[in-house]
Every structure is written in C-alpha cells, then in structure tokens.
Amino acid sequence: MTKRVLILCTGNSCRSQMAEALWNRIGESQWEAHSAGSRPAGYVHPLAIQAMNELNEDLSNAESKSVEPLADQAWDLVVTVCDSAKEACPALPAAVRSVHWPFDDPADAEGSDEEKLVMFRRVRDQIRQRIEEFVRSAE
C-alpha cells in the first residue's frame, strides 16, 4: 500500500517543492508525496526549478499551493521543512506521524544567481539525503 507524505513550508516555493519531487522519485511506488505552504508564495522559485533540472526533475509546471485544502486528508507522514511552517501550519488531525526537518531557506541567499544557486544545490542535496535515509529506514 502506498504511503502518503505531505511536506510543508511557508511559501511552498523552494524547499517543499524540491522535497516533493525528490520524495516521489526516491519513494517510487512506496510513497506519494505532496507539498504545500502555510502562506503560499504564488510561484516556484526559478533557482529551485534550475537546481532540480540538474537532477532531471522538471518543476517548471509546479504550483505553490496552500495547506488548507489538504488539512483534512489522511497522511502517513507530515514533514515541516522550516521553523515558521512548523509554527504557522494548522493542526493536521488525520496525520499518523509528524516530523520537523529544518533546512536553510535558499530564497534568502544573497549574491549573483550563480552564488545563490550554490545554496539551492546544497539545500536540495541535504533534502535528498534526509529523504533517502528516511525511506531506507522505513523499508
């Protein structure tokens, strides 16, 4: 049976978007991943799209979504990836388990786009490693 994970962030424009794509790839048929935000930004950050393209994951059609329509759905796991989402997200009573995995916000990176992309890649790779470890341990 496929397990469902909801990855929450504040804006649903960087970390949670990358995590959703990575979890769907790493979890294959074992997991179905979705992402949302407590205050959706309304867009997916172009550098998140670029960083994921490097892994052959296309986020160009992804949308920043609100957690509200998903709050009453059944989730095997809810993962918050930023401190503000942990504090601002509504209680999800249908979630079996919740965990908090804080990652730096790559949208806060400064400098040229190439310098910012370094942080997007670092956070992407940290998220990928954390998901790989979790999925392996849950098997």
C-alpha angles and dihedrals in degrees: 000000000000116000121219125224128187116201114202131198133155102255101016088220105110126000100032092043092052091045093052093054093043094047092050089052098042095039092048109177093346096071138037110201129199131173135205142162138233089223106016114215092215094236142053111245112254092226091054087053090049094047091051093046086062086065093044092255113134114212094162091109096040118119132211105244138192121242092222098086089048099046097094096045122105114259128183089201138012117196122192112201100188135043096237092053089051089055099037104041119100120248110272103211094182093058114111093200137006128198134179119223107173116202129178113265106248089198086072092061116121133210133045121344089258091053091047091048089061089064093045089054093047093050091043090053093047090051091048092051093049092050092047091052092047096047091047092051092046094055 
